[in-house]
Amino acid sequence: MVRSQTLSSRLTDGIILLVLTVIALTSLYPLWYTIALSFSDKAAANAGQVTIWPSGFNLTSYRIILDDEKFFRAFGVSVKRVVIGGAINFLLTVVMAYPLSRNAKQFPGRNLYMWFLVFCMLFSGGLIPLYITITTLGLQNTIWSLVLPGAVPIFNVILIMNFFRSLPKELDEAAVVDGAGPWYSLLRIYIPLSVPAMATVTLFSIVGHWNSFFDGLIYMSKPENYPLQTYIQQLVVNITPDLMSQMSTEQLIELMKASNKTLNAAKLMVAMIPILLIYPFLQRYFVSGIVLGSVKE
């Protein structure tokens, strides 16, 4: 149907477009400013002269990062965390969502499990009991302390469960008639038909693991075990004389040429690169995955 373009409808469309443009620019400005700041020289950054474009373009901050062994070690810890944590999240989410998507007749304990999951999602045990559990199990300073506490993302389980329930039941019934078991139905029917929802929860897990810094701060007592965001948080928040005492003379000379502002902006940019590279490939599934997952009978 072709909608008639009256003056009021054009005015409304123009206002909506203007508002969306302002929101988009407001959202992009912090990222753009960080890029401009990372390429600016020390004096301009300290004087607050950087606005939209780099002032006194230079690459000193990025040269310092490339020489920073600790930065790349923390980068490796974060990559390891994303791979292991994302795989665990995906596996547990799927194997929990599939039986919970059955009705009460097919899975008699379904409602009890759902109440238990929702209760745990709303009321956690708290930080101190979790910390005591991690240290008692001897997981401190290991990658498992970063991935196991959030191994079951209950929100993702509910999202995938609703997506499974939105699929036509005739597919499952036909598979049962042909002799398919639950694992066959899950692996050959439900998962291939749930790519948008799977991509969405995978994106949630990747971004969550990559951006998390607080658990690294409390579970890692050795700086060499810090994930990247915890390492950057320490650089941004802490005063760095102790860090500077560990640098070589060449690194100190390079550091004097850069501002803390430009150096931190450059590290933030490098830390964002993996997410910026992954997001465009998963974004096209994001809207359809969220919308279809919300459909209920």
Secondary structure, 3 states (H helix, E strand, C coil): CCCCCCHHHHHHHHHHHHHHHHHHHHHHHHHHHHHHHHCCCHHHHHCCCCCCCCCCCCCHHHHHHHCCHHHHHHHHHHHHHHHHHHHHHHHHHHHHHHHHCCCCCCCCCHHHHHHHHHHHHHCCCCHHHHHHHHHHCCCCCCCHHHHCCCCCCHHHHHHHHHHHHHCCHHHHHHHHHCCCCHHHHHHHHHHHHCHHHHHHHHHHHHHHHHHCCHHHHHHCCCHHHCCHHHHHHHHHHCCCHHHHHCCCHHHHHHHHCCCHHHHHHHHHHHHHHHHHHHHHHHHHHHHHHHHHHCCCC
